[in-house]
Amino acid sequence: MSQSQITGAQVRHFPVAAAQAGRVTQALMAMMLGLFVVGVVGFSHIDVVHNAAHDVRHSNAFPCH
């Protein structure tokens, strides 16, 4: 479909609730990723994985000890 064939009836507007649900989903996914990094990678018994996470924290000037 070209731009000239698109009419105003084809434009859909999402309600505000849908936009807020998207923000909540993104926030929850970010929190889950953070918990994964801290919980799994940060406390890993595999030295290479733990040291990599430790070095990244230091390179970002994030105090970890």
C-alpha positions as CSV (number, residue, x, y, z in Angstrom):
1,M,0.0,0.0,0.0
2,S,1.4,3.4,-0.9
3,Q,1.0,6.5,1.2
4,S,-1.7,7.8,-1.1
5,Q,-3.9,4.7,-0.4
6,I,-3.9,5.1,3.3
7,T,-7.0,6.8,4.6
8,G,-7.8,8.3,8.0
9,A,-10.0,5.2,8.8
10,Q,-7.0,3.0,8.8
11,V,-5.2,4.9,11.5
12,R,-5.6,3.3,14.9
13,H,-5.1,5.0,18.2
14,F,-4.2,2.9,21.2
15,P,-5.8,3.9,24.5
16,V,-3.7,5.3,27.3
17,A,-4.0,2.1,29.3
18,A,-2.2,0.2,26.5
19,A,0.7,2.7,26.5
20,Q,0.9,2.4,30.3
21,A,0.9,-1.4,30.1
22,G,3.8,-1.2,27.7
23,R,5.8,1.0,30.2
24,V,5.0,-1.4,33.0
25,T,6.1,-4.4,31.0
26,Q,9.4,-2.6,30.0
27,A,10.0,-1.7,33.7
28,L,9.4,-5.3,34.8
29,M,11.7,-6.7,32.2
30,A,14.4,-4.2,33.2
31,M,14.0,-5.3,36.8
32,M,14.2,-9.0,35.9
33,L,17.4,-8.4,33.9
34,G,18.9,-6.5,36.8
35,L,18.0,-9.3,39.3
36,F,19.5,-11.8,36.9
37,V,22.7,-9.9,36.6
38,V,23.1,-9.4,40.3
39,G,21.7,-12.8,41.4
40,V,23.1,-15.1,38.8
41,V,26.2,-13.5,37.4
42,G,27.3,-11.5,40.5
43,F,27.1,-14.5,42.8
44,S,28.2,-17.1,40.3
45,H,30.6,-19.7,41.5
46,I,32.2,-19.7,38.0
47,D,35.2,-17.5,38.5
48,V,35.4,-16.2,34.9
49,V,31.7,-15.1,35.0
50,H,32.0,-13.5,38.5
51,N,35.2,-11.7,37.6
52,A,33.7,-10.3,34.4
53,A,30.8,-8.9,36.3
54,H,33.1,-7.5,39.0
55,D,35.3,-5.8,36.3
56,V,32.2,-4.3,34.6
57,R,31.0,-2.9,38.0
58,H,34.4,-1.3,38.5
59,S,34.7,0.1,35.0
60,N,31.3,1.8,35.5
61,A,32.5,3.3,38.8
62,F,29.9,1.3,40.7
63,P,31.1,0.4,44.2
64,C,30.8,-3.3,44.9
65,H,32.9,-3.8,48.0
